[in-house]
């Protein structure tokens, strides 16, 4: 059994970065994810060694600055309609936040899943932006991408800087790949609908040796299920069928990110599977994580 990873920060507090990502930036690893305590929405931690974590900031809260983006219809982060609270925490639901750095604009752009309090009928994505990775993000609004539903989501930035937003659509039945605009602030076009009718969520994408991989889970609420992976030599075309990933519960976890870690002493890059080990709705704040290397049986075959 893979042990639950329960990191603490420099203050001895549990790391709250669920449904998130770990990315390398200027010599640090930054862990960004959901933090539903009180008015928090997204928090950020950093580490030099992936073991000792320093709390940096609640980078998105209900009190974050808001600015109406001209191409986004709503600025609705501070949603406190008639005192309604989210199922966990306060205000709107923000889930699976992911951050991209845009080299042309010098901005960090956050994409996430947005919902009404304790209600998943809206199925929107949302966008926020900041000058620094761990600063106070300005919230720009939420919307249905090109009119589609959007729930569990992730992002991927290719080697040439082209960025993609991937999300579960049509009541989670389909997986959509969208190309982002050059500034990463809006959707440019819907590039591909993957596995229509197969009901996938919790997507994460990574690339190795010119091969793109996408991990997803089934839709079973808080209960873990058999994960799967697919591969392609293009982000847009040629995606394979799905293959099993992990055991029947993906070792009691749900995919959220894959982190490449370069080891200079060997010249090799290790790919770490990052998963959430959810505690359920009543035990959300006791949720832990899974962190384990991915094994490559060939350029297109993987397992943990």
Backbone torsions as a table, in degrees:
resi	resn	phi	psi	omega
1	UNK	NA	133.1	176.4
2	UNK	-75.0	127.7	-177.7
3	UNK	-68.9	149.3	174.8
4	UNK	-73.0	131.4	177.9
5	UNK	-91.5	119.1	-177.9
6	UNK	-126.7	76.7	-178.1
7	UNK	-72.1	154.7	174.0
8	UNK	-123.9	156.2	179.6
9	UNK	-90.1	-172.6	-176.0
10	UNK	-66.3	-16.2	179.2
11	UNK	-97.0	4.8	-179.4
12	UNK	80.8	11.3	-179.4
13	UNK	-94.3	146.8	177.4
14	UNK	-61.4	144.1	175.3
15	UNK	-74.7	121.8	177.2
16	UNK	-108.5	96.2	-178.8
17	UNK	-148.6	54.3	-173.3
18	UNK	-76.6	152.0	179.1
19	UNK	59.0	26.8	-167.8
20	UNK	-110.4	-147.0	-175.4
21	UNK	-149.8	158.0	169.3
22	UNK	-123.1	122.6	-177.7
23	UNK	-130.5	149.2	178.7
24	UNK	-90.0	136.2	178.3
25	UNK	-155.7	118.8	175.2
26	UNK	51.0	48.4	174.1
27	UNK	84.3	1.3	179.1
28	UNK	-121.0	154.3	166.0
29	UNK	-100.1	124.4	179.0
30	UNK	-106.7	128.7	178.4
31	UNK	-107.2	117.4	-176.8
32	UNK	-121.9	129.7	-180.0
33	UNK	-169.6	-178.8	-178.8
34	UNK	-60.9	136.9	170.5
35	UNK	-138.8	100.3	-172.6
36	UNK	-95.2	14.9	178.8
37	UNK	-72.7	121.9	177.2
38	UNK	57.8	-123.5	-176.8
39	UNK	-94.4	4.5	177.7
40	UNK	-72.3	152.7	174.1
41	UNK	-127.7	-46.2	-179.7
42	UNK	-138.7	135.1	178.1
43	UNK	-124.4	163.0	-175.2
44	UNK	-133.9	136.4	176.0
45	UNK	-129.5	161.9	175.4
46	UNK	-141.7	159.0	-177.2
47	UNK	-153.7	149.6	172.2
48	UNK	-87.8	-26.2	-170.0
49	UNK	-127.5	8.6	-178.7
50	UNK	66.1	14.3	178.6
51	UNK	-122.6	-47.5	-178.4
52	UNK	-97.6	113.3	-173.1
53	UNK	-107.1	134.4	178.3
54	UNK	-109.6	122.8	174.4
55	UNK	-67.1	132.4	-178.8
56	UNK	-108.1	-48.4	-172.4
57	UNK	-174.1	150.5	163.3
58	UNK	-83.7	94.4	-167.5
59	UNK	-77.4	-16.8	173.2
60	UNK	-142.7	125.4	178.9
61	UNK	-137.2	175.2	174.9
62	UNK	-65.1	-15.0	-179.3
63	UNK	-104.4	11.0	178.2
64	UNK	-64.5	151.7	175.2
65	UNK	-62.2	147.0	178.7
66	UNK	-124.4	142.7	178.1
67	UNK	-141.3	128.9	-179.0
68	UNK	-73.2	115.7	174.9
69	UNK	-76.7	135.3	-175.7
70	UNK	-61.5	-22.6	-178.8
71	UNK	-103.5	0.7	179.3
72	UNK	-112.1	135.9	-168.9
73	UNK	-78.1	-24.9	-172.9
74	UNK	-136.3	144.7	169.7
75	UNK	-117.2	94.0	-161.2
76	UNK	-133.8	29.1	-179.6
77	UNK	-65.9	-41.9	-174.4
78	UNK	-84.7	60.4	-175.2
79	UNK	-88.3	108.0	179.1
80	UNK	-135.2	59.6	-174.9
81	UNK	-71.6	116.4	177.0
82	UNK	50.1	36.5	177.0
83	UNK	72.8	11.0	-179.4
84	UNK	-65.5	137.9	177.8
85	UNK	-112.7	153.4	174.6
86	UNK	-67.1	164.7	178.3
87	UNK	-56.5	-34.5	175.7
88	UNK	-135.3	119.9	-177.9
89	UNK	92.6	-155.6	-176.8
90	UNK	-127.8	157.8	175.1
91	UNK	72.6	-152.2	-179.0
92	UNK	-70.1	163.3	172.7
93	UNK	-90.6	127.5	172.5
94	UNK	-119.3	125.1	-177.0
95	UNK	-133.1	154.3	172.8
96	UNK	49.8	51.6	178.6
97	UNK	-68.1	139.3	178.1
98	UNK	-138.4	138.8	-175.3
99	UNK	-115.9	138.4	173.7
100	UNK	-119.6	146.1	172.6
101	UNK	-102.5	125.5	179.2
102	UNK	-96.8	110.9	-175.5
103	UNK	-66.6	-28.2	-178.3
104	UNK	-74.9	-41.1	-177.2
105	UNK	-94.8	-17.2	-176.1
106	UNK	73.0	16.2	-177.8
107	UNK	-105.9	150.4	169.9
108	UNK	-98.4	127.4	-174.7
109	UNK	-118.4	125.9	-180.0
110	UNK	-103.3	129.1	170.9
111	UNK	-113.0	146.4	-174.5
112	UNK	-158.7	171.5	175.9
113	UNK	-96.8	132.0	-177.3
114	UNK	-121.2	136.2	176.7
115	UNK	-144.0	158.3	170.7
116	UNK	-64.6	160.5	179.0
117	UNK	-57.7	121.6	174.1
118	UNK	55.9	34.3	-174.9
119	UNK	-154.1	123.1	-175.3
120	UNK	-109.3	31.9	-178.0
121	UNK	-84.7	-24.9	-176.0
122	UNK	-73.6	-43.9	176.7
123	UNK	51.6	61.1	-179.7
124	UNK	-110.2	160.4	164.6
125	UNK	-102.5	164.1	-179.5
126	UNK	-142.7	161.5	-174.1
127	UNK	-134.9	140.9	172.7
128	UNK	-139.8	161.2	-174.2
129	UNK	-143.4	151.9	-179.1
130	UNK	-154.6	156.3	177.7
131	UNK	-79.9	-21.9	-179.7
132	UNK	-129.4	156.8	-174.9
133	UNK	-67.9	-31.3	-175.1
134	UNK	-115.4	21.2	-179.6
135	UNK	-88.8	-166.0	178.9
136	UNK	-87.5	110.7	-177.1
137	UNK	-76.2	142.7	174.0
138	UNK	-94.0	124.8	-177.7
139	UNK	-83.2	130.5	-174.3
140	UNK	-106.4	-17.4	178.2
141	UNK	135.0	173.5	179.6
142	UNK	-128.6	158.6	-178.0
143	UNK	-167.2	165.9	171.0
144	UNK	-93.2	115.3	-173.9
145	UNK	-62.1	117.9	-177.3
146	UNK	49.8	33.5	176.1
147	UNK	84.9	0.1	-176.9
148	UNK	-92.0	154.7	169.0
149	UNK	-64.4	151.5	178.5
150	UNK	-149.5	113.1	179.7
151	UNK	-114.0	-117.8	180.0
152	UNK	-50.2	137.1	-173.1
153	UNK	-146.9	163.5	173.1
154	UNK	-152.1	176.7	176.3
155	UNK	-131.2	160.5	174.4
156	UNK	-147.1	134.1	178.3
157	UNK	-114.2	120.2	-177.6
158	UNK	-81.6	172.6	-174.7
159	UNK	-61.7	-30.0	-178.8
160	UNK	-88.4	5.8	178.9
161	UNK	92.5	-9.7	176.0
162	UNK	-64.1	133.6	-176.3
163	UNK	-118.8	149.6	-177.2
164	UNK	-130.8	146.5	172.6
165	UNK	-113.1	125.9	-177.6
166	UNK	-118.1	128.0	-177.7
167	UNK	-147.9	159.3	176.8
168	UNK	-83.6	130.2	-174.6
169	UNK	-128.4	172.2	176.4
170	UNK	49.9	60.6	-178.0
171	UNK	55.3	38.0	178.8
172	UNK	71.9	4.4	-177.5
173	UNK	-71.5	-30.3	-176.0
174	UNK	-120.1	156.6	173.7
175	UNK	-114.9	121.0	-176.4
176	UNK	-103.7	137.3	171.1
177	UNK	-110.6	115.6	178.4
178	UNK	-108.3	140.6	168.9
179	UNK	-86.5	134.4	178.2
180	UNK	-87.3	157.8	174.6
181	UNK	-64.3	167.9	-176.6
182	UNK	-60.9	-31.4	178.9
183	UNK	-89.7	1.5	178.0
184	UNK	67.5	9.6	-174.6
185	UNK	-91.6	-16.7	-178.7
186	UNK	-142.0	170.9	176.1
187	UNK	-82.2	133.0	174.4
188	UNK	-89.1	-51.6	179.4
189	UNK	-163.5	156.6	171.5
190	UNK	-82.9	114.3	-175.3
191	UNK	-87.6	-38.1	-172.4
192	UNK	-158.6	142.8	169.6
193	UNK	-109.5	118.0	-177.5
194	UNK	-99.5	143.3	170.8
195	UNK	45.0	55.8	-177.9
196	UNK	-57.0	133.3	177.7
197	UNK	82.7	-0.6	-174.4
198	UNK	-92.3	-3.8	170.6
199	UNK	54.9	79.3	179.5
200	UNK	-119.9	155.0	174.7
201	UNK	-148.8	-177.1	176.2
202	UNK	56.5	43.8	-178.9
203	UNK	-71.2	146.3	167.2
204	UNK	-146.9	143.4	-173.3
205	UNK	-124.5	138.8	172.1
206	UNK	-145.7	168.7	-174.4
207	UNK	-133.2	136.8	178.2
208	UNK	-146.0	128.9	177.2
209	UNK	52.0	39.9	178.0
210	UNK	78.8	4.7	-179.8
211	UNK	-110.7	129.5	176.8
212	UNK	-91.4	136.4	175.7
213	UNK	-120.7	142.2	172.7
214	UNK	-127.8	121.8	174.0
215	UNK	-96.1	141.2	174.0
216	UNK	-143.5	165.5	172.9
217	UNK	-120.3	166.9	169.9
218	UNK	-76.5	178.8	-176.7
219	UNK	-109.4	93.0	-179.5
220	UNK	-130.3	31.8	178.0
221	UNK	65.6	-134.3	-179.4
222	UNK	-76.5	-16.8	-175.3
223	UNK	-79.1	133.1	179.3
224	UNK	-71.1	158.0	-179.0
225	UNK	-146.8	179.4	179.5
226	UNK	-68.2	117.0	175.4
227	UNK	-77.3	169.3	176.3
228	UNK	-145.3	163.7	174.1
229	UNK	-135.0	155.5	172.4
230	UNK	-136.3	162.0	-178.5
231	UNK	-137.6	159.5	178.4
232	UNK	-158.2	157.7	173.4
233	UNK	-97.5	6.3	174.5
234	UNK	-143.2	143.5	177.6
235	UNK	-68.4	-24.4	-173.0
236	UNK	-98.6	-44.9	-172.2
237	UNK	-120.1	159.7	168.0
238	UNK	80.6	22.1	178.6
239	UNK	-66.7	139.1	-178.1
240	UNK	-76.8	175.4	166.4
241	UNK	-65.6	168.3	178.5
242	UNK	-87.4	143.1	178.1
243	UNK	-122.3	151.0	-179.7
244	UNK	-62.0	142.6	178.6
245	UNK	-132.4	118.3	-175.3
246	UNK	80.3	-170.8	179.1
247	UNK	-89.3	-162.2	-173.6
248	UNK	-66.9	-13.9	174.6
249	UNK	-121.8	14.0	-172.9
250	UNK	49.8	43.8	-178.2
251	UNK	54.3	47.8	176.8
252	UNK	57.5	44.2	-179.4
253	UNK	-146.4	168.2	175.6
254	UNK	-133.0	131.6	-174.2
255	UNK	-60.9	143.7	174.3
256	UNK	-139.7	-26.6	-178.7
257	UNK	-166.8	157.0	169.3
258	UNK	-126.5	124.3	-174.6
259	UNK	-108.0	117.3	171.2
260	UNK	-76.2	131.2	178.6
261	UNK	-125.4	115.3	-179.4
262	UNK	-86.6	131.7	178.5
263	UNK	-108.8	102.3	-174.6
264	UNK	-62.8	-29.6	-177.7
265	UNK	-65.7	-30.8	179.7
266	UNK	-106.9	-14.5	-175.6
267	UNK	73.2	12.9	-177.6
268	UNK	-105.7	152.4	174.8
269	UNK	-109.4	125.2	176.6
270	UNK	-97.3	143.4	179.4
271	UNK	-114.6	115.7	-176.8
272	UNK	-97.5	124.0	171.8
273	UNK	-76.6	125.2	175.4
274	UNK	-111.3	122.5	179.3
275	UNK	-130.5	157.3	173.5
276	UNK	-94.2	134.9	171.0
277	UNK	-107.9	90.3	-170.7
278	UNK	-68.1	143.3	175.6
279	UNK	-92.8	4.0	-177.5
280	UNK	85.7	169.4	-177.1
281	UNK	-59.6	-38.4	-178.4
282	UNK	-83.0	-13.5	179.9
283	UNK	-124.8	29.8	-174.9
284	UNK	-55.1	-42.9	-174.8
285	UNK	-76.2	-5.1	172.9
286	UNK	-99.6	3.4	179.3
287	UNK	-60.7	141.2	176.8
288	UNK	-116.7	-160.7	-174.4
289	UNK	-135.7	163.9	172.2
290	UNK	-124.1	135.3	179.4
291	UNK	-139.5	113.1	-173.6
292	UNK	-150.4	143.6	179.2
293	UNK	-66.0	144.0	171.8
294	UNK	-86.1	136.6	177.6
295	UNK	-100.1	131.4	179.8
296	UNK	-104.5	108.0	178.3
297	UNK	-77.9	-25.2	172.3
298	UNK	-159.3	-174.4	-179.9
299	UNK	-65.4	-17.8	-176.5
300	UNK	-126.4	7.2	-178.3
301	UNK	-123.5	127.3	-177.0
302	UNK	-135.5	158.1	170.9
303	UNK	-157.7	165.9	169.3
304	UNK	-122.1	NA	NA
